[in-house]
Amino acid sequence: DAGVIQSPRHEVTEMGQEVTLRCKPISGHDYLFWYRQTMMRGLELLIYFNNNVPIDDSGMPEDRFSAKMPNASFSTLKIQPSEPRDSAVYFCASSSREDRSGEKLFFGSGTQLSVL
Amino acid sequence: DQQVKQNSPSLSVQEGRISILNCDYTNSMFDYFLWYKKYPAEGPTFLISISSIKDKNEDGRFTVFLNKSAKHLSLHIVPSQPGDSAVYFCAASAAGGTSYGKLTFGQGTILTVHP
């Protein structure tokens, strides 16, 4: 299994531009999570999906952020318009509640976003 | 309000010795705890977990201890190896229902194991 795949690995954009981050979860996993890592706030949950349905988006910072999961193998996190304070590493993770080892999330390698 | 705290930003240990990483939590609803390891430019990878019904879980060189009354858990690595050098994150969740997988992470501890 290739694991959770995120693209792009790095994104540099200018303030005001739209940014789209992409994620392919592990096949068969029914949960997908978007996390953000910053120096100030550490790793924080933005939103998560179960069977492609958003369950909790309380961590989404503001309306400029939106996430979709059109099917079981693809999710996007969009920022429009982007601002310098959005600069962070964005991680996607997936998991399966059928996994008897518990709430073990599998993370992608992340997208390093820099908004200038 | 930081519900999961790792008060030591860094820890330096000699190869072969024991590494002890600590984590404190404040939310009494947390009943499942995990440790993740993260190398630079990679995502966190799961290391070991423990349910609140246990006070110890062991997996090879890694052991996690949970003290519910003190709301404290620790990760022991014995013996430590240079390849263990990474950032270690403690995470907690109130398992079940709509909270499944909703992990709250600590700030991380940078472990450096010297040869």
HADDOCK unambig.tbl for C-alpha pairs under 7 A between the chains (distance, minus, plus):
assign (segid A and resid 42 and name CA) (segid B and resid 107 and name CA) 5.33 0.50 0.50
assign (segid A and resid 43 and name CA) (segid B and resid 105 and name CA) 6.04 0.50 0.50
assign (segid A and resid 103 and name CA) (segid B and resid 100 and name CA) 7.00 0.50 0.50
assign (segid A and resid 103 and name CA) (segid B and resid 101 and name CA) 5.44 0.50 0.50
assign (segid A and resid 104 and name CA) (segid B and resid 46 and name CA) 6.56 0.50 0.50
assign (segid A and resid 106 and name CA) (segid B and resid 45 and name CA) 6.65 0.50 0.50
assign (segid A and resid 107 and name CA) (segid B and resid 43 and name CA) 5.33 0.50 0.50
assign (segid A and resid 107 and name CA) (segid B and resid 44 and name CA) 6.00 0.50 0.50
assign (segid A and resid 107 and name CA) (segid B and resid 45 and name CA) 6.66 0.50 0.50
assign (segid A and resid 108 and name CA) (segid B and resid 43 and name CA) 5.37 0.50 0.50
assign (segid A and resid 109 and name CA) (segid B and resid 41 and name CA) 6.73 0.50 0.50
assign (segid A and resid 109 and name CA) (segid B and resid 42 and name CA) 4.51 0.50 0.50
assign (segid A and resid 109 and name CA) (segid B and resid 43 and name CA) 4.31 0.50 0.50
assign (segid A and resid 110 and name CA) (segid B and resid 42 and name CA) 6.90 0.50 0.50
assign (segid A and resid 110 and name CA) (segid B and resid 43 and name CA) 6.04 0.50 0.50
